């Protein structure tokens, strides 16, 4: 996908399509990390530690639910 920058006041902005935002689960409040190495620009969302723990817990619980219930007895 090729994009061009759009003038926004005295700055330039990169407009992301709604489909990309939905796919990456990004909205206007999502904190983003920007990394530049002189030639490449990398933009990635920052997942809070709490969200990461909750996501991991949910995945483990889903996969090992039966085993965890037996261990709890």
C-alpha positions in Angstrom: 0.0 0.0 0.0 1.4 3.4 -0.9 0.4 6.5 1.1 1.2 10.1 0.8 1.4 12.7 3.6 -1.3 15.3 4.0 -0.7 18.8 5.1 -2.1 19.5 8.6 -1.5 23.0 9.7 2.3 23.5 9.6 2.9 19.8 9.9 2.3 16.7 7.7 0.1 13.8 8.7 -0.2 10.2 7.6 -3.9 9.2 7.2 -4.6 5.5 8.0 -7.6 3.8 6.5 -10.3 2.7 8.9 -9.8 -1.0 7.9 -6.1 -0.8 9.0 -7.1 0.8 12.3 -9.7 -1.9 12.9 -7.3 -4.7 12.0 -4.6 -3.3 14.4 -7.2 -2.4 17.1 -6.0 1.2 17.1 -8.1 4.3 17.8 -7.4 7.9 18.6 -6.5 7.1 22.2 -4.1 4.3 21.5 -0.5 5.2 22.5 1.9 4.6 19.7 5.6 4.1 19.7 7.6 5.6 16.7 11.0 4.3 15.8 13.2 5.9 13.1 16.5 4.5 12.0 17.3 7.2 9.4 15.5 5.5 6.5 12.7 3.4 8.0 9.7 4.6 10.1 8.1 2.0 12.4 4.8 2.8 14.2 3.5 0.3 16.7 0.9 0.3 19.4 1.9 0.1 23.0 0.0 -2.6 24.9 -0.1 -1.9 28.6 1.3 -4.5 30.9 -2.1 -5.0 32.4 -3.7 -5.7 29.0 -0.8 -8.1 28.2 -1.3 -10.0 31.4 -5.1 -10.2 30.9 -4.7 -11.4 27.4 -2.1 -14.1 28.4 -4.4 -15.2 31.3 -7.4 -15.5 28.9 -5.4 -17.6 26.4 -3.9 -19.9 29.1 -7.3 -20.3 30.8 -9.0 -21.2 27.5 -6.3 -23.8 26.5 -5.8 -25.4 30.0 -9.2 -24.9 31.6 -9.8 -28.6 32.4 -6.4 -29.1 33.8 -6.5 -26.0 35.9 -9.9 -27.1 37.4 -8.5 -30.5 38.3 -5.4 -28.9 39.9 -7.6 -26.6 41.9 -9.4 -29.6 43.6 
